[in-house]
């Protein structure tokens, strides 16, 4: 019985140390590497967005949308694609993207699989030619077979969560000017 008690205490001790170490890593990794992931997301956004992207501040945490590593930008502003490049497509107090931790650690790839948008205002415009301002994601056509071992960032959304959203949809006819309300 005494031997079983010693084994149980040893298992509990190692389990406690493992959990404490994991929590410590979850806290310290965002502090040590905030620029790496934020830079990857910004590079990805600038490479794959036709509209102008701007934001004030970036946060990196595990705890906001656990278990995903979450990159959050404050005061997010995204302009529309041509011919609406001067009009706001999305303005939000906060936009977060969840990054798949397994792919980040083992494959060294940034895979965005969750998007959270809070306190946002969106404008959707479509003109008479069928051109829309929300066509901001630019995918690069490739003649090569898909390389699954390549590095970089990718998006495969499993979750989109919108909180406190206002959206306006307008069809723009020839001769009409877009005028802000107010």
N, CA, C and O atoms as a DFTB+ gen file, in Angstrom:
728 C
 N C O
     1  1       0.814      -1.193       0.000
     2  2       0.000       0.000       0.000
     3  2       0.866       1.269       0.000
     4  3       0.550       2.253      -0.669
     5  1       1.951       1.222       0.757
     6  2       2.875       2.350       0.835
     7  2       3.523       2.616      -0.540
     8  3       3.740       3.767      -0.920
     9  1       3.821       1.555      -1.260
    10  2       4.441       1.683      -2.588
    11  2       3.464       2.329      -3.575
    12  3       3.864       3.168      -4.382
    13  1       2.199       1.945      -3.516
    14  2       1.170       2.518      -4.378
    15  2       1.005       4.012      -4.086
    16  3       0.805       4.812      -5.001
    17  1       1.088       4.373      -2.829
    18  2       0.966       5.770      -2.423
    19  2       2.130       6.591      -2.991
    20  3       1.920       7.708      -3.463
    21  1       3.355       6.051      -2.952
    22  2       4.519       6.746      -3.493
    23  2       4.397       6.936      -5.008
    24  3       4.724       8.001      -5.531
    25  1       3.929       5.909      -5.703
    26  2       3.754       5.989      -7.161
    27  2       2.700       7.033      -7.500
    28  3       2.895       7.841      -8.408
    29  1       1.597       7.022      -6.785
    30  2       0.523       7.991      -7.025
    31  2       1.015       9.417      -6.783
    32  3       0.712      10.309      -7.575
    33  1       1.765       9.649      -5.710
    34  2       2.316      10.974      -5.443
    35  2       3.283      11.412      -6.541
    36  3       3.288      12.577      -6.939
    37  1       4.098      10.480      -7.027
    38  2       5.041      10.794      -8.097
    39  2       4.296      11.171      -9.386
    40  3       4.678      12.123     -10.066
    41  1       3.239      10.429      -9.720
    42  2       2.441      10.721     -10.915
    43  2       1.771      12.084     -10.783
    44  3       1.789      12.882     -11.721
    45  1       1.182      12.349      -9.627
    46  2       0.536      13.644      -9.405
    47  2       1.538      14.792      -9.465
    48  3       1.240      15.861      -9.998
    49  1       2.738      14.559      -8.910
    50  2       3.780      15.578      -8.944
    51  2       4.167      15.899     -10.387
    52  3       4.243      17.072     -10.750
    53  1       4.411      14.891     -11.210
    54  2       4.797      15.110     -12.606
    55  2       3.651      15.695     -13.429
    56  3       3.886      16.511     -14.319
    57  1       2.428      15.293     -13.145
    58  2       1.276      15.879     -13.839
    59  2       1.153      17.361     -13.489
    60  3       0.890      18.186     -14.365
    61  1       1.341      17.697     -12.229
    62  2       1.294      19.098     -11.810
    63  2       2.381      19.927     -12.452
    64  3       2.134      21.044     -12.907
    65  1       3.591      19.382     -12.491
    66  2       4.711      20.085     -13.123
    67  2       4.431      20.276     -14.616
    68  3       4.704      21.343     -15.166
    69  1       3.894      19.255     -15.264
    70  2       3.587      19.346     -16.702
    71  2       2.527      20.401     -16.975
    72  3       2.676      21.200     -17.900
    73  1       1.468      20.416     -16.192
    74  2       0.400      21.401     -16.388
    75  2       0.919      22.807     -16.119
    76  3       0.631      23.730     -16.880
    77  1       1.679      22.977     -15.045
    78  2       2.249      24.293     -14.728
    79  2       3.189      24.765     -15.835
    80  3       3.183      25.942     -16.195
    81  1       3.993      23.852     -16.375
    82  2       4.905      24.202     -17.469
    83  2       4.132      24.612     -18.715
    84  3       4.493      25.583     -19.379
    85  1       3.082      23.883     -19.031
    86  2       2.249      24.206     -20.190
    87  2       1.607      25.580     -20.028
    88  3       1.623      26.379     -20.964
    89  1       1.051      25.865     -18.871
    90  2       0.458      27.180     -18.622
    91  2       1.506      28.287     -18.705
    92  3       1.244      29.358     -19.252
    93  1       2.685      28.025     -18.164
    94  2       3.772      29.003     -18.244
    95  2       4.152      29.276     -19.699
    96  3       4.328      30.432     -20.085
    97  1       4.277      28.231     -20.502
    98  2       4.597      28.404     -21.926
    99  2       3.505      29.173     -22.659
   100  3       3.797      30.021     -23.503
   101  1       2.238      28.876     -22.333
   102  2       1.132      29.591     -22.971
   103  2       1.168      31.076     -22.626
   104  3       0.737      31.911     -23.421
   105  1       1.674      31.399     -21.464
   106  2       1.778      32.789     -21.059
   107  2       3.013      33.457     -21.659
   108  3       2.941      34.613     -22.074
   109  1       4.141      32.755     -21.713
   110  2       5.414      33.368     -22.096
   111  2       5.638      33.412     -23.614
   112  3       6.291      34.337     -24.097
   113  1       5.123      32.454     -24.373
   114  2       5.340      32.437     -25.831
   115  2       4.829      33.705     -26.503
   116  3       5.555      34.278     -27.316
   117  1       3.614      34.175     -26.205
   118  2       3.183      35.430     -26.830
   119  2       4.051      36.629     -26.461
   120  3       4.174      37.569     -27.246
   121  1       4.650      36.604     -25.276
   122  2       5.521      37.706     -24.867
   123  2       6.854      37.642     -25.612
   124  3       7.404      38.676     -25.988
   125  1       7.371      36.436     -25.826
   126  2       8.668      36.275     -26.472
   127  2       8.626      36.449     -27.985
   128  3       9.586      36.941     -28.579
   129  1       7.516      36.048     -28.615
   130  2       7.464      36.051     -30.081
   131  2       6.312      36.873     -30.660
   132  3       5.696      36.417     -31.623
   133  1       5.988      38.036     -30.142
   134  2       4.841      38.757     -30.694
   135  2       5.088      39.265     -32.103
   136  3       4.180      39.263     -32.934
   137  1       6.311      39.698     -32.379
   138  2       6.619      40.252     -33.684
   139  2       6.613      39.234     -34.792
   140  3       6.236      39.561     -35.917
   141  1       7.016      38.007     -34.516
   142  2       7.111      36.977     -35.544
   143  2       5.756      36.682     -36.157
   144  3       5.598      36.737     -37.377
   145  1       4.786      36.372     -35.329
   146  2       3.472      36.015     -35.840
   147  2       2.759      37.238     -36.393
   148  3       2.115      37.152     -37.439
   149  1       2.858      38.370     -35.716
   150  2       2.228      39.593     -36.209
   151  2       2.794      39.982     -37.572
   152  3       2.052      40.404     -38.458
   153  1       4.100      39.839     -37.736
   154  2       4.725      40.157     -39.024
   155  2       4.243      39.207     -40.108
   156  3       3.980      39.637     -41.231
   157  1       4.120      37.908     -39.789
   158  2       3.621      36.937     -40.769
   159  2       2.192      37.278     -41.206
   160  3       1.866      37.200     -42.391
   161  1       1.349      37.654     -40.252
   162  2      -0.032      38.003     -40.586
   163  2      -0.069      39.259     -41.449
   164  3      -0.834      39.326     -42.411
   165  1       0.748      40.250     -41.116
   166  2       0.769      41.484     -41.906
   167  2       1.304      41.239     -43.322
   168  3       0.777      41.791     -44.287
   169  1       2.338      40.418     -43.444
   170  2       2.874      40.069     -44.764
   171  2       1.810      39.349     -45.586
   172  3       1.599      39.656     -46.760
   173  1       1.144      38.388     -44.951
   174  2       0.077      37.652     -45.632
   175  2      -1.032      38.598     -46.079
   176  3      -1.501      38.509     -47.214
   177  1      -1.454      39.497     -45.203
   178  2      -2.537      40.425     -45.524
   179  2      -2.152      41.337     -46.680
   180  3      -2.941      41.532     -47.604
   181  1      -0.960      41.892     -46.637
   182  2      -0.550      42.801     -47.705
   183  2      -0.351      42.088     -49.033
   184  3      -0.528      42.687     -50.094
   185  1       0.015      40.817     -48.982
   186  2       0.217      40.055     -50.218
   187  2      -1.111      39.616     -50.841
   188  3      -1.226      39.529     -52.063
   189  1      -2.112      39.340     -49.999
   190  2      -3.350      38.741     -50.485
   191  2      -4.579      39.640     -50.428
   192  3      -5.682      39.175     -50.713
   193  1      -4.424      40.910     -50.071
   194  2      -5.572      41.806     -50.020
   195  2      -5.435      42.906     -51.058
   196  3      -4.380      43.530     -51.179
   197  1      -6.516      43.143     -51.813
   198  2      -6.525      44.202     -52.813
   199  2      -6.841      45.555     -52.167
   200  3      -6.473      46.597     -52.710
   201  1      -7.514      45.550     -51.020
   202  2      -7.844      46.784     -50.318
   203  2      -6.743      47.182     -49.351
   204  3      -5.893      46.366     -48.995
   205  1      -6.760      48.442     -48.928
   206  2      -5.763      48.944     -47.984
   207  2      -6.161      48.536     -46.566
   208  3      -7.302      48.736     -46.150
   209  1      -5.213      47.966     -45.835
   210  2      -5.426      47.505     -44.474
   211  2      -4.648      48.381     -43.513
   212  3      -3.476      48.676     -43.744
   213  1      -5.305      48.804     -42.419
   214  2      -4.635      49.601     -41.412
   215  2      -5.178      49.229     -40.038
   216  3      -6.350      48.874     -39.906
   217  1      -4.327      49.309     -39.010
   218  2      -4.759      49.069     -37.639
   219  2      -3.799      49.762     -36.692
   220  3      -2.695      50.144     -37.078
   221  1      -4.233      49.923     -35.433
   222  2      -3.450      50.668     -34.456
   223  2      -2.462      49.794     -33.700
   224  3      -1.273      50.108     -33.659
   225  1      -2.930      48.703     -33.099
   226  2      -2.103      47.918     -32.201
   227  2      -2.390      46.437     -32.371
   228  3      -3.498      46.055     -32.748
   229  1      -1.391      45.597     -32.092
   230  2      -1.528      44.147     -32.207
   231  2      -1.301      43.495     -30.849
   232  3      -0.410      43.893     -30.099
   233  1      -2.127      42.475     -30.534
   234  2      -1.973      41.684     -29.309
   235  2      -1.841      40.218     -29.709
   236  3      -2.397      39.796     -30.723
   237  1      -1.124      39.463     -28.934
   238  2      -0.949      38.037     -29.164
   239  2      -1.216      37.317     -27.845
   240  3      -0.585      37.624     -26.834
   241  1      -2.163      36.347     -27.848
   242  2      -2.498      35.646     -26.611
   243  2      -3.100      34.279     -26.895
   244  3      -3.646      34.034     -27.971
   245  1      -2.992      33.401     -25.919
   246  2      -3.664      32.105     -25.960
   247  2      -5.009      32.162     -25.259
   248  3      -5.889      31.350     -25.544
   249  1      -5.179      33.099     -24.357
   250  2      -6.286      33.052     -23.421
   251  2      -7.568      33.710     -23.910
   252  3      -8.629      33.437     -23.349
   253  1      -7.522      34.554     -24.916
   254  2      -8.720      35.250     -25.371
   255  2      -9.701      34.300     -26.060
   256  3     -10.903      34.368     -25.805
   257  1      -9.212      33.429     -26.917
   258  2     -10.062      32.449     -27.630
   259  2      -9.395      31.088     -27.538
   260  3      -9.031      30.491     -28.551
   261  1      -9.240      30.610     -26.328
   262  2      -8.556      29.343     -26.058
   263  2      -9.208      28.208     -26.824
   264  3     -10.438      28.184     -26.872
   265  1      -8.496      27.266     -27.428
   266  2      -7.068      26.991     -27.359
   267  2      -6.262      27.600     -28.495
   268  3      -5.066      27.333     -28.608
   269  1      -6.883      28.404     -29.331
   270  2      -6.148      28.994     -30.459
   271  2      -5.209      30.095     -29.989
   272  3      -5.507      30.830     -29.048
   273  1      -4.088      30.191     -30.654
   274  2      -3.223      31.347     -30.494
   275  2      -3.901      32.463     -31.268
   276  3      -4.148      32.320     -32.465
   277  1      -4.204      33.563     -30.610
   278  2      -5.018      34.605     -31.224
   279  2      -4.205      35.871     -31.432
   280  3      -3.584      36.391     -30.505
   281  1      -4.222      36.362     -32.680
   282  2      -3.638      37.658     -33.008
   283  2      -4.809      38.624     -33.124
   284  3      -5.718      38.417     -33.929
   285  1      -4.780      39.679     -32.317
   286  2      -5.857      40.657     -32.293
   287  2      -5.312      42.009     -32.708
   288  3      -4.245      42.424     -32.255
   289  1      -6.052      42.697     -33.577
   290  2      -5.680      44.053     -33.965
   291  2      -6.786      44.993     -33.499
   292  3      -7.973      44.690     -33.618
   293  1      -6.371      46.142     -32.965
   294  2      -7.307      47.154     -32.497
   295  2      -7.478      48.227     -33.569
   296  3      -6.560      48.504     -34.341
   297  1      -8.669      48.824     -33.602
   298  2      -8.991      49.906     -34.541
   299  2      -8.666      49.505     -35.983
   300  3      -7.890      50.165     -36.675
   301  1      -9.267      48.432     -36.397
   302  2      -9.062      47.822     -37.715
   303  2      -9.802      48.629     -38.785
   304  3     -10.946      49.034     -38.577
   305  1      -9.156      48.862     -39.920
   306  2      -9.783      49.560     -41.045
   307  2      -9.351      48.878     -42.336
   308  3      -8.158      48.743     -42.608
   309  1     -10.326      48.449     -43.128
   310  2     -10.053      47.816     -44.418
   311  2     -10.834      48.555     -45.488
   312  3     -12.059      48.655     -45.421
   313  1     -10.122      49.068     -46.468
   314  2     -10.752      49.751     -47.604
   315  2     -11.146      48.705     -48.637
   316  3     -10.587      47.609     -48.669
   317  1     -12.112      49.051     -49.481
   318  2     -12.611      48.127     -50.493
   319  2     -11.673      47.974     -51.674
   320  3     -10.670      48.676     -51.798
   321  1     -12.032      47.027     -52.544
   322  2     -11.241      46.805     -53.758
   323  2     -11.732      47.754     -54.859
   324  3     -12.750      48.430     -54.708
   325  1     -10.988      47.788     -55.961
   326  2     -11.346      48.665     -57.081
   327  2     -12.737      48.324     -57.579
   328  3     -13.070      47.140     -57.636
   329  1     -13.536      49.252     -57.930
   330  2     -13.357      50.701     -58.011
   331  2     -13.729      51.436     -56.723
   332  3     -13.965      52.643     -56.760
   333  1     -13.786      50.752     -55.611
   334  2     -14.203      51.352     -54.342
   335  2     -13.031      51.495     -53.363
   336  3     -13.234      51.398     -52.153
   337  1     -11.824      51.721     -53.859
   338  2     -10.644      51.728     -53.000
   339  2     -10.617      52.875     -51.984
   340  3      -9.842      52.823     -51.028
   341  1     -11.443      53.903     -52.170
   342  2     -11.483      55.018     -51.212
   343  2     -12.588      54.848     -50.163
   344  3     -12.686      55.654     -49.238
   345  1     -13.403      53.829     -50.293
   346  2     -14.525      53.616     -49.385
   347  2     -14.196      52.523     -48.368
   348  3     -13.506      51.553     -48.681
   349  1     -14.694      52.696     -47.165
   350  2     -14.448      51.731     -46.095
   351  2     -15.298      50.486     -46.306
   352  3     -16.520      50.569     -46.430
   353  1     -14.646      49.341     -46.346
   354  2     -15.351      48.066     -46.388
   355  2     -15.689      47.619     -44.974
   356  3     -16.819      47.218     -44.694
   357  1     -14.694      47.691     -44.077
   358  2     -14.899      47.249     -42.705
   359  2     -14.083      48.114     -41.757
   360  3     -12.883      48.315     -41.946
   361  1     -14.760      48.619     -40.735
   362  2     -14.094      49.315     -39.638
   363  2     -14.551      48.616     -38.365
   364  3     -15.748      48.420     -38.158
   365  1     -13.605      48.241     -37.514
   366  2     -13.961      47.499     -36.304
   367  2     -13.072      47.916     -35.147
   368  3     -11.911      48.284     -35.328
   369  1     -13.648      47.849     -33.947
   370  2     -12.854      48.115     -32.747
   371  2     -11.798      47.038     -32.573
   372  3     -10.679      47.309     -32.139
   373  1     -12.178      45.788     -32.924
   374  2     -11.255      44.677     -32.711
   375  2     -11.525      43.565     -33.722
   376  3     -12.669      43.163     -33.930
   377  1     -10.467      43.082     -34.337
   378  2     -10.535      41.916     -35.219
   379  2      -9.470      40.935     -34.743
   380  3      -8.301      41.292     -34.596
   381  1      -9.892      39.693     -34.505
   382  2      -8.967      38.656     -34.043
   383  2      -8.960      37.508     -35.027
   384  3      -9.989      37.168     -35.611
   385  1      -7.795      36.917     -35.207
   386  2      -7.687      35.704     -36.020
   387  2      -7.074      34.616     -35.155
   388  3      -6.066      34.834     -34.482
   389  1      -7.691      33.446     -35.181
   390  2      -7.181      32.295     -34.446
   391  2      -6.238      31.510     -35.319
   392  3      -6.561      31.187     -36.463
   393  1      -5.073      31.201     -34.786
   394  2      -4.039      30.489     -35.529
   395  2      -3.936      29.073     -34.995
   396  3      -3.854      28.859     -33.785
   397  1      -3.942      28.114     -35.899
   398  2      -3.843      26.710     -35.548
   399  2      -2.463      26.433     -34.964
   400  3      -1.452      26.507     -35.664
   401  1      -2.436      26.115     -33.675
   402  2      -1.174      25.943     -32.960
   403  2      -0.398      24.713     -33.419
   404  3       0.831      24.743     -33.475
   405  1      -1.097      23.640     -33.746
   406  2      -0.436      22.408     -34.206
   407  2       0.381      22.679     -35.470
   408  3       1.533      22.257     -35.566
   409  1      -0.205      23.375     -36.428
   410  2       0.518      23.687     -37.664
   411  2       1.660      24.665     -37.417
   412  3       2.700      24.587     -38.070
   413  1       1.469      25.582     -36.477
   414  2       2.518      26.548     -36.177
   415  2       3.738      25.856     -35.574
   416  3       4.871      26.158     -35.947
   417  1       3.510      24.934     -34.646
   418  2       4.618      24.267     -33.957
   419  2       5.280      23.207     -34.832
   420  3       6.502      23.195     -34.980
   421  1       4.478      22.319     -35.411
   422  2       5.058      21.179     -36.118
   423  2       5.398      21.461     -37.576
   424  3       6.402      20.953     -38.075
   425  1       4.580      22.263     -38.279
   426  2       4.821      22.534     -39.695
   427  2       5.453      23.904     -39.939
   428  3       5.858      24.211     -41.060
   429  1       5.539      24.726     -38.890
   430  2       6.053      26.092     -38.994
   431  2       5.284      26.895     -40.036
   432  3       5.872      27.655     -40.806
   433  1       3.963      26.719     -40.051
   434  2       3.079      27.443     -40.957
   435  2       2.021      28.172     -40.150
   436  3       1.519      27.653     -39.153
   437  1       1.686      29.380     -40.587
   438  2       0.610      30.128     -39.966
   439  2      -0.674      29.785     -40.717
   440  3      -0.853      30.181     -41.869
   441  1      -1.570      29.041     -40.053
   442  2      -2.852      28.670     -40.656
   443  2      -3.957      29.328     -39.856
   444  3      -4.178      28.994     -38.691
   445  1      -4.653      30.266     -40.485
   446  2      -5.742      30.988     -39.843
   447  2      -7.013      30.178     -40.018
   448  3      -7.429      29.902     -41.143
   449  1      -7.643      29.788     -38.885
   450  2      -8.860      28.992     -38.995
   451  2     -10.053      29.595     -38.253
   452  3     -11.141      29.018     -38.280
   453  1      -9.876      30.745     -37.590
   454  2     -10.966      31.406     -36.886
   455  2     -10.846      32.918     -37.071
   456  3      -9.743      33.464     -37.098
   457  1     -11.996      33.586     -37.198
   458  2     -12.026      35.046     -37.254
   459  2     -13.096      35.530     -36.281
   460  3     -14.217      35.023     -36.271
   461  1     -12.733      36.518     -35.463
   462  2     -13.650      37.147     -34.516
   463  2     -13.645      38.642     -34.804
   464  3     -12.580      39.258     -34.853
   465  1     -14.830      39.235     -34.995
   466  2     -14.937      40.667     -35.262
   467  2     -15.893      41.266     -34.237
   468  3     -17.004      40.769     -34.049
   469  1     -15.450      42.352     -33.565
   470  2     -16.229      42.976     -32.500
   471  2     -16.423      44.458     -32.788
   472  3     -15.491      45.147     -33.204
   473  1     -17.642      44.941     -32.564
   474  2     -17.999      46.360     -32.721
   475  2     -17.582      46.872     -34.094
   476  3     -16.679      47.700     -34.219
   477  1     -18.253      46.367     -35.110
   478  2     -17.843      46.659     -36.486
   479  2     -18.928      47.369     -37.270
   480  3     -20.117      47.277     -36.964
   481  1     -18.484      48.071     -38.279
   482  2     -19.364      48.727     -39.235
   483  2     -18.873      48.341     -40.624
   484  3     -17.712      48.579     -40.955
   485  1     -19.728      47.756     -41.433
   486  2     -19.333      47.327     -42.764
   487  2     -20.173      47.984     -43.844
   488  3     -21.366      48.222     -43.657
   489  1     -19.557      48.268     -44.954
   490  2     -20.236      48.804     -46.134
   491  2     -20.018      47.832     -47.281
   492  3     -18.881      47.507     -47.622
   493  1     -21.105      47.371     -47.872
   494  2     -21.013      46.495     -49.035
   495  2     -21.583      47.261     -50.218
   496  3     -22.759      47.625     -50.222
   497  1     -20.752      47.504     -51.216
   498  2     -21.165      48.226     -52.410
   499  2     -21.001      47.333     -53.631
   500  3     -20.009      46.616     -53.767
   501  1     -21.991      47.388     -54.517
   502  2     -21.925      46.687     -55.796
   503  2     -22.396      47.672     -56.856
   504  3     -23.460      48.275     -56.721
   505  1     -21.597      47.835     -57.918
   506  2     -22.013      48.751     -58.974
   507  2     -22.781      48.007     -60.067
   508  3     -22.952      46.790     -59.998
   509  1     -23.237      48.741     -61.062
   510  2     -24.071      48.155     -62.116
   511  2     -23.303      47.140     -62.973
   512  3     -23.925      46.333     -63.663
   513  1     -21.977      47.166     -62.942
   514  2     -21.168      46.191     -63.678
   515  2     -20.976      44.904     -62.888
   516  3     -20.404      43.937     -63.391
   517  1     -21.460      44.897     -61.642
   518  2     -21.300      43.715     -60.798
   519  2     -20.016      43.723     -59.993
   520  3     -19.701      42.738     -59.326
   521  1     -19.264      44.822     -60.044
   522  2     -18.035      44.934     -59.266
   523  2     -18.399      45.256     -57.823
   524  3     -19.217      46.138     -57.565
   525  1     -17.790      44.538     -56.886
   526  2     -18.109      44.709     -55.473
   527  2     -16.867      45.106     -54.692
   528  3     -15.747      44.730     -55.038
   529  1     -17.086      45.872     -53.633
   530  2     -15.947      46.304     -52.818
   531  2     -15.418      45.202     -51.908
   532  3     -14.318      45.332     -51.372
   533  1     -16.166      44.126     -51.720
   534  2     -15.730      43.053     -50.815
   535  2     -14.832      42.025     -51.489
   536  3     -14.417      41.064     -50.841
   537  1     -14.528      42.194     -52.739
   538  2     -13.607      41.287     -53.433
   539  2     -12.173      41.677     -53.133
   540  3     -11.408      41.991     -54.045
   541  1     -11.806      41.658     -51.866
   542  2     -10.473      42.112     -51.457
   543  2      -9.460      40.987     -51.359
   544  3      -8.257      41.248     -51.381
   545  1      -9.903      39.753     -51.253
   546  2      -8.952      38.637     -51.159
   547  2      -8.475      38.268     -52.549
   548  3      -9.270      37.929     -53.425
   549  1      -7.170      38.340     -52.738
   550  2      -6.566      38.044     -54.036
   551  2      -5.832      36.721     -53.930
   552  3      -4.832      36.611     -53.221
   553  1      -6.330      35.718     -54.635
   554  2      -5.606      34.442     -54.655
   555  2      -4.727      34.438     -55.892
   556  3      -5.109      34.934     -56.952
   557  1      -3.574      33.884     -55.736
   558  2      -2.617      33.821     -56.843
   559  2      -2.831      32.525     -57.616
   560  3      -2.650      31.440     -57.063
   561  1      -3.219      32.626     -58.899
   562  2      -3.369      31.401     -59.679
   563  2      -2.016      30.734     -59.880
   564  3      -0.992      31.398     -60.044
   565  1      -2.037      29.428     -59.864
   566  2      -0.790      28.688     -59.990
   567  2      -0.949      27.549     -60.979
   568  3      -1.949      26.831     -60.962
   569  1       0.041      27.391     -61.839
   570  2       0.049      26.275     -62.782
   571  2       0.729      25.053     -62.173
   572  3       0.630      23.944     -62.697
   573  1       1.424      25.279     -61.053
   574  2       2.133      24.195     -60.392
   575  2       1.181      23.417     -59.504
   576  3       0.199      23.973     -59.011
   577  1       1.460      22.127     -59.290
   578  2       0.649      21.379     -58.331
   579  2       0.839      21.961     -56.942
   580  3       1.895      22.514     -56.634
   581  1      -0.174      21.839     -56.110
   582  2      -0.140      22.397     -54.768
   583  2       0.971      21.753     -53.945
   584  3       1.071      20.530     -53.842
   585  1       1.799      22.616     -53.366
   586  2       2.908      22.162     -52.533
   587  2       2.469      22.223     -51.080
   588  3       2.326      23.310     -50.520
   589  1       2.255      21.082     -50.473
   590  2       1.779      21.049     -49.099
   591  2       2.894      21.310     -48.103
   592  3       2.617      21.530     -46.924
   593  1       4.141      21.292     -48.538
   594  2       5.258      21.508     -47.630
   595  2       5.735      22.955     -47.629
   596  3       6.692      23.287     -46.930
   597  1       5.086      23.815     -48.394
   598  2       5.556      25.194     -48.461
   599  2       5.223      25.942     -47.182
   600  3       4.270      25.617     -46.473
   601  1       6.038      26.953     -46.910
   602  2       5.796      27.744     -45.709
   603  2       5.002      28.980     -46.079
   604  3       4.787      29.267     -47.257
   605  1       4.567      29.707     -45.063
   606  2       3.775      30.893     -45.272
   607  2       2.476      30.774     -44.506
   608  3       2.344      29.949     -43.603
   609  1       1.520      31.607     -44.876
   610  2       0.243      31.615     -44.167
   611  2      -0.863      31.184     -45.110
   612  3      -0.769      31.359     -46.325
   613  1      -1.907      30.620     -44.532
   614  2      -3.071      30.233     -45.321
   615  2      -4.321      30.387     -44.475
   616  3      -4.256      30.484     -43.250
   617  1      -5.464      30.409     -45.154
   618  2      -6.742      30.553     -44.468
   619  2      -7.634      29.375     -44.814
   620  3      -7.847      29.072     -45.988
   621  1      -8.154      28.712     -43.793
   622  2      -9.188      27.695     -43.944
   623  2     -10.094      27.875     -42.731
   624  3      -9.820      27.348     -41.653
   625  1     -11.171      28.623     -42.920
   626  2     -11.990      29.048     -41.791
   627  2     -12.906      27.947     -41.284
   628  3     -13.650      27.334     -42.049
   629  1     -12.839      27.707     -39.985
   630  2     -13.754      26.806     -39.303
   631  2     -14.786      27.586     -38.500
   632  3     -15.851      27.059     -38.179
   633  1     -14.474      28.858     -38.169
   634  2     -15.350      29.657     -37.326
   635  2     -15.220      31.130     -37.677
   636  3     -14.114      31.659     -37.785
   637  1     -16.362      31.787     -37.853
   638  2     -16.433      33.241     -37.984
   639  2     -17.437      33.704     -36.942
   640  3     -18.596      33.290     -36.968
   641  1     -17.000      34.559     -36.025
   642  2     -17.870      35.028     -34.957
   643  2     -17.947      36.550     -35.012
   644  3     -16.936      37.235     -34.856
   645  1     -19.149      37.073     -35.233
   646  2     -19.372      38.503     -35.362
   647  2     -20.163      38.988     -34.147
   648  3     -21.183      38.395     -33.794
   649  1     -19.700      40.057     -33.512
   650  2     -20.365      40.580     -32.324
   651  2     -20.577      42.081     -32.502
   652  3     -19.628      42.822     -32.759
   653  1     -21.826      42.526     -32.366
   654  2     -22.194      43.934     -32.477
   655  2     -21.806      44.507     -33.836
   656  3     -20.939      45.376     -33.933
   657  1     -22.452      44.015     -34.869
   658  2     -22.171      44.382     -36.251
   659  2     -23.258      45.267     -36.817
   660  3     -24.438      45.080     -36.520
   661  1     -22.867      46.223     -37.626
   662  2     -23.775      47.010     -38.450
   663  2     -23.265      46.892     -39.871
   664  3     -22.081      47.104     -40.134
   665  1     -24.156      46.555     -40.786
   666  2     -23.727      46.395     -42.176
   667  2     -24.722      47.108     -43.082
   668  3     -25.933      47.044     -42.872
   669  1     -24.187      47.786     -44.091
   670  2     -24.999      48.511     -45.064
   671  2     -24.699      47.923     -46.431
   672  3     -23.539      47.763     -46.810
   673  1     -25.760      47.602     -47.169
   674  2     -25.602      47.088     -48.532
   675  2     -26.188      48.112     -49.493
   676  3     -27.330      48.542     -49.335
   677  1     -25.395      48.499     -50.493
   678  2     -25.873      49.470     -51.478
   679  2     -25.517      49.003     -52.875
   680  3     -24.414      48.520     -53.132
   681  1     -26.482      49.160     -53.772
   682  2     -26.232      48.956     -55.194
   683  2     -26.049      50.335     -55.795
   684  3     -26.936      51.183     -55.699
   685  1     -24.920      50.560     -56.405
   686  2     -24.576      51.863     -56.963
   687  2     -24.919      51.871     -58.448
   688  3     -24.444      51.036     -59.218
   689  1     -25.745      52.824     -58.830
   690  2     -26.129      52.967     -60.233
   691  2     -25.271      54.050     -60.884
   692  3     -24.762      54.929     -60.189
   693  1     -25.104      54.001     -62.210
   694  2     -24.300      55.033     -62.902
   695  2     -24.849      56.425     -62.611
   696  3     -26.062      56.638     -62.591
   697  1     -23.944      57.358     -62.389
   698  2     -24.340      58.746     -62.141
   699  2     -24.586      59.033     -60.675
   700  3     -24.763      60.195     -60.311
   701  1     -24.604      58.019     -59.812
   702  2     -24.800      58.244     -58.366
   703  2     -23.443      58.403     -57.701
   704  3     -22.479      57.723     -58.053
   705  1     -23.383      59.288     -56.759
   706  2     -22.177      59.470     -55.983
   707  2     -22.372      58.864     -54.607
   708  3     -23.458      58.936     -54.032
   709  1     -21.322      58.273     -54.090
   710  2     -21.376      57.768     -52.719
   711  2     -21.121      58.934     -51.789
   712  3     -20.044      59.530     -51.810
   713  1     -22.084      59.251     -50.993
   714  2     -21.951      60.350     -50.050
   715  2     -22.123      59.813     -48.648
   716  3     -23.058      59.058     -48.379
   717  1     -21.223      60.198     -47.742
   718  2     -21.401      59.735     -46.369
   719  2     -22.623      60.377     -45.738
   720  3     -22.953      61.527     -46.027
   721  1     -23.293      59.622     -44.870
   722  2     -24.445      60.159     -44.154
   723  2     -23.949      61.108     -43.075
   724  3     -22.867      60.922     -42.518
   725  1     -24.746      62.119     -42.788
   726  2     -24.370      62.970     -41.665
   727  2     -24.330      64.358     -42.081
   728  3     -24.031      65.237     -41.272
